[in-house]
Amino acid sequence: MLLLTETLYNPPVAFFYHALSSEGVLLEAHENYVKQSYRNRCHVLTAQGVQPLSVPVLKGSSKDKTKITEIEIDYSQKWYNVHWRTIQAAYGRAPYFEFYSDYIKEVYERQPKFLFQLNIDLLQLYFKLLKLNKPLRYTTFYSEQAPENVLDLRNKIHPKIYPDNLHVKPYTQVFGKQFVPELSIIDLLFTQGPASLSYLQ
């Protein structure tokens, strides 16, 4: 069964849990941009608790109805520096930060014009680092109804929706004694490295 989702910025662990059990991932390329979602935000764990990181965009209000592939990133706000400093502060002492950080930083340094491309570049990198060999495909048109052989999780992996069917094993995190779920995949990668996939099975 294929997994159908929107593109996500530094996707949460839930996405990879479902991707691992799928035959491949079908990414929605013909939807309109939706604010306050994982399309342009992720959550990381800092010494102060969960910290949201949002990518500013040039258009995308609820009135615009702008196609997701046309959403441009606003680089005038220097958000990249803020995100990277936060990631360094949160995970600089994590066991596998030095193994993966340069690869992730290189994607940011490309400064892709569109949010869709940034999300795709990061997703392809995470699949490579996780050794998650699943094909990535894109929708050719928008349809509210997904085919029968597709698990449609569009708008289901969301900051305001806590998944009731996620069974990710708790793992040791950099901060806090109690496990915090639903963080970005970088939390799992930086702390567990090559063993990351085992926590998604």
Backbone bond lengths (Angstrom), bond angles and torsions (degrees), N, CA, C in turn:
res aa  C-N    CA-C-N  psi(-1)  N-CA   C-N-CA  omega(-1)  CA-C   N-CA-C  phi
1 M - - - 1.463 - - 1.523 110.13 -
2 L 1.331 116.49 135.18 1.457 121.14 177.18 1.523 110.47 -81.50
3 L 1.327 115.66 150.12 1.458 122.25 175.13 1.521 108.42 -101.76
4 L 1.329 117.05 124.83 1.462 122.14 178.62 1.521 109.38 -109.21
5 T 1.341 116.67 119.21 1.465 120.89 175.94 1.527 109.66 -143.51
6 E 1.323 115.16 167.42 1.454 120.63 168.26 1.527 108.87 -75.78
7 T 1.321 117.57 167.64 1.461 119.87 174.45 1.523 109.04 -76.35
8 L 1.327 115.72 143.12 1.460 121.94 -174.27 1.528 109.81 -126.98
9 Y 1.319 116.15 143.76 1.467 121.63 179.62 1.525 109.47 -85.40
10 N 1.336 117.43 121.53 1.468 120.88 -175.17 1.527 109.06 41.56
11 P 1.322 117.26 66.85 1.466 121.71 -166.01 1.524 114.01 -53.07
12 P 1.335 116.31 150.37 1.462 119.95 175.96 1.522 110.84 -69.30
13 V 1.309 115.16 162.43 1.460 121.04 -177.88 1.525 111.15 -56.89
14 A 1.333 117.58 -33.12 1.467 121.56 -178.62 1.523 111.92 -55.00
15 F 1.312 117.17 -38.97 1.465 120.47 179.80 1.522 110.57 -59.51
16 F 1.316 117.01 -45.83 1.461 121.06 -175.90 1.527 111.66 -72.71
17 Y 1.318 116.68 -28.70 1.467 120.68 173.92 1.527 109.51 -59.20
18 H 1.320 116.77 -47.41 1.463 120.76 -179.58 1.526 111.34 -73.56
19 A 1.325 117.54 -36.35 1.464 120.57 179.63 1.524 110.99 -63.03
20 L 1.325 116.41 -37.50 1.462 120.93 -177.85 1.524 111.69 -62.47
21 S 1.321 117.05 -36.43 1.464 120.83 -177.41 1.528 112.95 -91.07
22 S 1.322 117.04 3.55 1.466 120.72 -179.14 1.524 110.95 -98.07
23 E 1.335 115.57 169.28 1.463 121.05 174.82 1.524 111.41 -84.02
24 G 1.309 115.95 -17.82 1.451 122.10 -179.74 1.513 109.23 173.67
25 V 1.323 116.32 172.28 1.460 121.52 -176.41 1.525 109.89 -116.08
26 L 1.323 115.20 129.03 1.457 122.78 176.83 1.526 107.57 -108.58
27 L 1.320 116.66 114.78 1.458 121.73 -175.49 1.525 110.63 -97.36
28 E 1.329 115.26 131.74 1.465 121.11 -178.88 1.524 110.36 -72.74
29 A 1.324 115.80 113.23 1.468 121.22 -177.01 1.523 112.59 -109.72
30 H 1.334 117.29 3.33 1.466 119.60 -174.92 1.524 112.94 -127.39
31 E 1.309 117.28 15.84 1.459 120.63 175.41 1.529 110.12 -83.67
32 N 1.332 115.94 169.17 1.459 121.62 169.53 1.520 108.92 -90.23
33 Y 1.304 115.88 148.46 1.465 121.66 -179.75 1.527 110.55 -61.74
34 V 1.332 115.52 139.86 1.463 122.33 178.27 1.522 108.56 -122.55
35 K 1.329 116.38 126.42 1.466 121.46 -179.80 1.526 110.89 -75.39
36 Q 1.335 115.43 165.76 1.462 123.92 174.70 1.526 111.59 54.71
37 S 1.319 115.12 46.10 1.460 121.28 178.09 1.523 108.39 -136.60
38 Y 1.327 115.78 178.73 1.463 120.23 178.28 1.527 112.23 -74.63
39 R 1.317 117.91 0.78 1.463 119.41 177.59 1.528 111.00 -61.14
40 N 1.320 116.50 -34.52 1.472 119.09 -179.84 1.523 112.70 -131.88
41 R 1.328 117.09 19.25 1.463 118.40 178.13 1.519 111.26 -144.07
42 C 1.327 114.53 156.74 1.457 121.10 174.71 1.518 108.32 -143.63
43 H 1.328 116.16 168.95 1.458 121.77 179.27 1.524 109.69 -121.23
44 V 1.330 116.22 131.27 1.461 121.93 175.08 1.521 108.13 -123.63
45 L 1.327 116.14 162.49 1.461 121.40 -177.96 1.520 109.65 -106.51
46 T 1.333 116.27 118.05 1.461 122.39 179.01 1.523 109.70 -112.21
47 A 1.320 116.44 179.31 1.464 120.85 177.80 1.524 111.25 -62.54
48 Q 1.334 116.77 -23.60 1.469 121.44 179.85 1.527 112.61 -92.66
49 G 1.318 117.16 0.63 1.458 120.84 -179.00 1.517 111.70 114.30
50 V 1.322 116.19 -161.90 1.461 121.20 -178.46 1.529 109.86 -70.61
51 Q 1.329 115.53 128.92 1.466 121.54 -178.08 1.527 109.46 -119.23
52 P 1.335 118.48 118.74 1.467 119.50 174.55 1.524 111.09 -78.73
53 L 1.312 116.25 141.19 1.463 122.74 175.56 1.522 107.60 -121.89
54 S 1.325 116.92 122.65 1.463 121.24 -176.82 1.525 111.13 -118.20
55 V 1.316 115.80 137.28 1.462 122.20 175.73 1.529 108.06 -89.52
56 P 1.339 118.67 118.25 1.469 120.15 179.11 1.523 110.85 -72.53
57 V 1.313 115.75 142.42 1.465 120.29 -179.50 1.526 109.91 -123.94
58 L 1.322 115.28 158.74 1.464 120.85 -175.60 1.521 113.18 -82.23
59 K 1.338 117.34 -28.08 1.450 120.65 174.24 1.512 108.01 -139.89
60 G 1.306 115.38 171.45 1.451 117.44 177.46 1.504 114.66 133.07
61 S 1.333 118.11 24.14 1.457 119.85 174.92 1.524 109.13 -71.01
62 S 1.313 115.80 163.10 1.462 120.19 -178.27 1.529 111.66 -61.63
63 K 1.337 116.80 -22.02 1.459 120.52 -179.40 1.530 112.02 -83.68
64 D 1.322 116.24 -22.60 1.466 119.92 -174.37 1.521 113.34 -69.70
65 K 1.336 115.33 -41.32 1.463 121.36 -172.62 1.524 109.74 52.47
66 T 1.307 114.65 55.19 1.462 121.36 -178.27 1.523 110.20 -87.97
67 K 1.305 116.55 134.78 1.457 121.54 178.42 1.522 109.76 -61.30
68 I 1.317 116.88 139.90 1.467 121.87 -174.17 1.523 112.09 -57.19
69 T 1.318 117.64 -35.34 1.465 120.63 -178.26 1.524 112.80 -74.67
70 E 1.343 117.20 -7.76 1.465 121.21 -179.51 1.525 112.85 -105.16
71 I 1.319 117.15 2.23 1.463 120.91 -179.88 1.526 109.77 -76.65
72 E 1.333 116.56 116.08 1.459 121.66 -179.09 1.527 110.81 -92.39
73 I 1.319 115.55 144.53 1.463 121.95 177.87 1.523 109.55 -81.68
74 D 1.331 116.26 139.85 1.465 121.84 178.37 1.530 109.12 -93.79
75 Y 1.323 115.74 99.50 1.467 120.06 -179.09 1.526 112.73 -85.49
76 S 1.320 118.16 -5.05 1.468 120.21 178.93 1.526 111.72 -68.34
77 Q 1.322 117.38 -20.15 1.460 121.48 -177.27 1.531 113.24 -86.63
78 K 1.327 118.20 -3.46 1.469 122.21 178.40 1.531 111.80 56.33
79 W 1.317 115.93 34.13 1.462 120.44 -178.14 1.530 112.00 -62.17
80 Y 1.344 115.62 -31.70 1.465 119.35 -178.23 1.516 111.38 -56.85
81 N 1.344 117.70 -42.79 1.463 121.12 -179.93 1.521 111.41 -63.23
82 V 1.327 116.10 -41.03 1.466 120.61 178.99 1.524 110.42 -64.53
83 H 1.316 116.69 -45.92 1.461 120.57 -179.77 1.521 110.93 -61.66
84 W 1.328 116.23 -45.62 1.457 118.51 -175.38 1.522 111.67 -69.53
85 R 1.334 117.66 -37.69 1.467 119.94 176.57 1.530 110.80 -64.10
86 T 1.316 116.09 -38.92 1.468 120.05 178.48 1.521 110.63 -65.93
87 I 1.323 116.95 -43.55 1.465 121.20 178.65 1.524 110.75 -63.12
88 Q 1.326 117.25 -41.90 1.464 120.70 177.80 1.519 111.60 -63.08
89 A 1.343 116.79 -43.75 1.461 120.50 179.86 1.523 111.22 -65.50
90 A 1.327 116.13 -36.35 1.462 120.57 -177.43 1.523 112.44 -76.67
91 Y 1.328 117.51 -37.63 1.466 120.28 -169.57 1.522 114.65 -125.31
92 G 1.320 117.71 5.38 1.460 119.86 -177.79 1.517 114.12 -56.73
93 R 1.339 116.47 -28.76 1.467 120.66 179.57 1.526 112.75 -100.26
94 A 1.313 117.13 4.33 1.464 120.53 178.32 1.529 109.45 -68.21
95 P 1.335 117.39 149.74 1.470 121.02 -173.96 1.522 115.27 -56.18
96 Y 1.336 117.35 -32.62 1.465 119.33 -173.06 1.531 113.28 -115.60
97 F 1.329 116.86 16.45 1.466 119.40 179.71 1.527 111.08 -60.27
98 E 1.313 116.81 -45.55 1.469 120.53 -178.05 1.527 112.15 -66.31
99 F 1.330 117.16 -25.22 1.462 120.49 -179.26 1.529 111.65 -73.22
100 Y 1.332 116.82 -35.18 1.459 120.51 -169.65 1.527 115.51 -114.47
101 S 1.319 117.70 -20.33 1.467 120.14 -169.04 1.532 113.11 -61.43
102 D 1.318 118.18 -39.23 1.468 120.10 -178.07 1.527 111.92 -64.42
103 Y 1.334 116.61 -35.88 1.464 120.23 179.01 1.528 110.58 -64.84
104 I 1.333 115.37 -43.15 1.465 120.04 -179.23 1.525 110.47 -69.14
105 K 1.321 115.90 -43.39 1.463 119.98 -179.55 1.524 111.00 -60.70
106 E 1.316 116.95 -36.26 1.465 121.01 -179.40 1.534 111.34 -62.22
107 V 1.329 116.74 -35.62 1.467 120.01 177.42 1.523 109.99 -64.60
108 Y 1.339 116.89 -44.43 1.465 120.17 178.07 1.533 111.12 -60.94
109 E 1.314 115.96 -39.92 1.464 119.80 -175.63 1.527 112.73 -68.13
110 R 1.309 117.58 -18.31 1.471 120.29 175.31 1.532 110.98 -67.52
111 Q 1.315 115.87 -26.19 1.469 122.95 -178.15 1.529 112.01 48.75
112 P 1.318 116.91 61.97 1.464 118.50 177.21 1.525 110.85 -59.36
113 K 1.305 116.04 146.14 1.466 120.99 -175.82 1.522 112.04 -68.84
114 F 1.322 116.04 -36.29 1.462 120.40 -172.50 1.531 112.12 -109.35
115 L 1.317 115.69 144.06 1.464 121.80 177.72 1.523 111.20 -60.04
116 F 1.312 116.93 -40.48 1.461 121.63 179.85 1.523 110.48 -56.26
117 Q 1.327 116.86 -44.56 1.467 120.97 -178.93 1.519 111.65 -68.31
118 L 1.326 117.49 -40.67 1.467 120.23 176.61 1.519 110.26 -58.11
119 N 1.323 116.70 -46.14 1.459 120.48 -178.75 1.525 111.91 -64.66
120 I 1.322 116.89 -39.01 1.463 120.88 178.37 1.526 110.43 -66.25
121 D 1.330 116.96 -45.26 1.467 120.73 -179.67 1.528 111.02 -59.91
122 L 1.322 116.79 -43.61 1.464 120.41 179.27 1.524 110.72 -67.34
123 L 1.328 117.21 -42.40 1.465 120.37 -179.36 1.520 111.37 -62.19
124 Q 1.327 117.30 -44.34 1.459 120.46 178.61 1.525 111.00 -61.36
125 L 1.327 116.46 -38.13 1.460 120.39 177.67 1.521 110.86 -64.64
126 Y 1.326 117.82 -45.22 1.463 120.44 -178.24 1.522 111.42 -65.72
127 F 1.317 117.63 -36.68 1.462 119.93 174.89 1.529 109.90 -60.88
128 K 1.313 116.12 -40.60 1.470 120.53 -179.87 1.523 111.00 -67.40
129 L 1.334 117.29 -45.83 1.465 120.68 -178.54 1.522 111.63 -66.13
130 L 1.328 116.52 -35.01 1.466 121.14 179.49 1.525 112.25 -81.21
131 K 1.344 115.89 -10.44 1.468 121.42 -172.41 1.532 110.17 57.76
132 L 1.314 114.70 41.86 1.460 122.77 179.42 1.527 107.80 -96.09
133 N 1.307 115.68 97.20 1.462 121.13 -172.81 1.528 111.08 -89.27
134 K 1.309 115.04 79.08 1.462 121.75 177.96 1.531 108.57 -125.24
135 P 1.329 117.67 136.57 1.469 119.09 178.97 1.525 111.74 -69.67
136 L 1.324 116.17 142.92 1.461 122.77 174.63 1.521 108.41 -106.19
137 R 1.318 115.74 127.14 1.460 120.89 178.23 1.526 108.53 -127.94
138 Y 1.316 115.55 169.34 1.460 120.97 -178.06 1.524 109.96 -128.18
139 T 1.329 116.00 144.53 1.460 119.28 176.14 1.526 109.53 -66.32
140 T 1.318 116.17 147.60 1.466 121.24 179.49 1.529 111.63 -98.89
141 F 1.326 116.89 -12.31 1.467 122.72 175.09 1.526 107.37 -160.34
142 Y 1.332 115.84 165.12 1.465 119.09 -179.77 1.525 110.74 -93.13
143 S 1.313 115.12 134.23 1.458 121.35 175.82 1.521 108.68 -141.85
144 E 1.323 116.49 130.23 1.460 119.41 178.26 1.518 111.19 -66.82
145 Q 1.314 116.55 -30.21 1.460 121.52 -178.34 1.528 109.50 -99.42
146 A 1.325 116.17 122.76 1.466 120.64 178.83 1.526 110.22 -84.66
147 P 1.329 118.55 151.71 1.466 121.19 175.72 1.529 111.53 -59.58
148 E 1.314 116.14 162.29 1.465 121.37 -175.55 1.521 112.78 -63.18
149 N 1.301 117.72 -31.24 1.466 120.79 -176.13 1.524 112.72 -91.25
150 V 1.340 116.63 20.23 1.465 121.47 -177.16 1.525 110.14 -125.16
151 L 1.332 116.07 131.55 1.466 121.63 173.25 1.525 107.69 -87.07
152 D 1.315 116.65 109.09 1.462 121.97 -174.57 1.526 110.29 -90.68
153 L 1.333 116.15 104.94 1.463 121.00 177.60 1.529 111.59 -112.32
154 R 1.321 116.81 22.49 1.461 119.53 175.40 1.526 109.96 -60.81
155 N 1.323 115.00 129.08 1.470 122.85 -179.49 1.529 113.31 63.94
156 K 1.323 117.38 15.11 1.467 121.24 176.69 1.531 111.11 -100.20
157 I 1.328 117.02 -29.93 1.469 120.92 174.27 1.520 105.58 -91.97
158 H 1.316 115.53 97.37 1.468 120.89 -165.55 1.524 109.69 -144.21
159 P 1.335 118.51 145.62 1.473 120.75 -179.26 1.523 113.92 -56.57
160 K 1.332 116.82 -27.20 1.465 119.87 -176.56 1.523 113.30 -99.69
161 I 1.334 116.17 3.35 1.464 120.37 179.35 1.519 108.96 -118.82
162 Y 1.330 116.65 116.57 1.465 119.85 177.69 1.523 108.10 -89.54
163 P 1.315 118.11 121.43 1.470 119.99 -175.71 1.524 111.78 -67.20
164 D 1.323 115.77 135.81 1.465 119.67 179.87 1.525 112.25 -97.78
165 N 1.319 116.64 -0.19 1.463 119.61 -177.70 1.526 112.00 -124.72
166 L 1.326 116.31 26.32 1.458 120.61 -178.58 1.520 109.69 -100.15
167 H 1.305 116.31 127.45 1.462 120.64 -177.27 1.527 109.99 -125.32
168 V 1.301 116.78 61.56 1.458 121.66 177.15 1.523 108.82 -86.78
169 K 1.317 115.57 128.83 1.461 119.26 -179.85 1.528 109.90 -65.92
170 P 1.333 117.91 134.64 1.473 119.67 174.72 1.526 110.48 -59.66
171 Y 1.302 116.31 142.41 1.456 121.69 179.23 1.521 108.84 -133.55
172 T 1.320 116.81 163.96 1.459 121.17 -179.20 1.521 110.16 -71.51
173 Q 1.323 116.07 125.40 1.457 121.73 178.82 1.521 110.24 -107.78
174 V 1.314 116.80 166.50 1.461 121.11 -174.51 1.522 111.45 -68.40
175 F 1.329 116.47 -40.51 1.463 120.44 -176.03 1.528 110.71 -120.63
176 G 1.330 115.11 147.39 1.454 120.64 173.51 1.508 113.59 84.84
177 K 1.323 115.12 154.49 1.459 121.17 179.40 1.524 111.75 -94.94
178 Q 1.322 116.27 -26.03 1.458 120.65 -179.07 1.522 110.03 -97.28
179 F 1.333 116.00 133.49 1.462 121.01 -177.66 1.528 110.97 -63.19
180 V 1.329 115.86 133.84 1.466 122.18 178.33 1.529 108.22 -109.71
181 P 1.337 118.35 112.85 1.469 120.72 -179.83 1.519 112.03 -83.51
182 E 1.315 115.41 174.08 1.463 123.50 171.87 1.519 114.73 63.84
183 L 1.328 115.62 32.45 1.464 119.81 172.91 1.525 109.26 -90.65
184 S 1.314 116.07 172.43 1.458 121.31 176.61 1.527 110.48 -62.96
185 I 1.315 115.90 154.63 1.462 121.41 177.84 1.524 111.79 -58.22
186 I 1.335 118.49 -24.05 1.463 119.03 180.00 1.523 111.48 -64.78
187 D 1.338 117.69 -27.35 1.461 120.68 176.78 1.526 110.07 -62.84
188 L 1.317 116.56 -44.59 1.462 121.58 179.02 1.524 111.23 -69.55
189 L 1.320 117.42 -45.02 1.465 121.08 -178.52 1.521 112.43 -62.12
190 F 1.328 116.88 -47.44 1.462 120.21 -176.45 1.524 112.41 -68.19
191 T 1.324 117.93 -27.21 1.467 119.86 -177.94 1.527 113.21 -95.63
192 Q 1.333 117.84 -29.72 1.463 119.88 -174.17 1.526 114.24 -115.44
193 G 1.314 118.06 -15.23 1.457 120.55 174.64 1.517 114.02 57.04
194 P 1.335 117.53 -132.44 1.465 121.64 -176.84 1.526 114.07 -61.11
195 A 1.327 117.38 -18.11 1.469 120.66 179.97 1.523 112.51 -85.01
196 S 1.324 117.73 0.46 1.469 121.22 -173.34 1.524 113.35 -55.48
197 L 1.329 117.30 -43.22 1.464 119.77 -176.92 1.518 112.29 -60.87
198 S 1.326 117.49 -31.47 1.467 120.24 -178.05 1.518 112.08 -64.02
199 Y 1.325 117.23 -22.76 1.466 120.65 178.84 1.526 111.97 -83.42
200 L 1.315 116.61 -6.99 1.460 121.05 -179.41 1.521 112.15 -104.41
201 Q 1.315 117.28 -0.40 1.466 120.94 -175.56 1.522 111.52 -96.71
